[in-house]
Amino acid sequence: MAGDAVVGVIGAFAGVWAARHFGVAVMPGNAGLVIHAAAGAIVLLALVRVSQGGLSLGSKAAAPAKKAAVPVAEGPRPVRPVPRSGRTV
């Protein structure tokens, strides 16, 4: 989590630098600066995740559910006969 924050800040600086270097201006002023910084952070975070083998979009949700460690009873339990002692009351 902290590593993502550091990569995001570096990406923000890289995004602003790239926008100025290539002459890209989405909006003038601080709004454009924020957009360039956000775009740079998103791109760099995505590149880092892809290079680490991550960025699995929805694969965890599509994975089959694991079975419970304790078996769950399905349906009613069979009734055991009560042992009789042979005495009458």
C-alpha positions, 0 to 999 in steps of 0.5 A: 500500500505504501509502495503504491503511494510512492509509485503514484507520487513518482508517476504524478511528477512524471505525468506533469513532466511528460505533458510539459515536455511534449506540449500537451495541455488538457486544460490551463492552470491547476486543473490541467496540472491535476489531470496530468498528475493523475494520468501519470500516476495511473499509467505508472501504477498500471505499468508496475502492476503489469510488470509484477504479474498483477493487474488481474481485473476480476479474476478473483471474483471468477475463481471457484469458491473453496469448499468448507474445511468442515463438511456441512450436513445436507438434509436431515440426519438419520434417526438412530434407534435408542438402545433398550436396556430390557427393563420395563417400567 
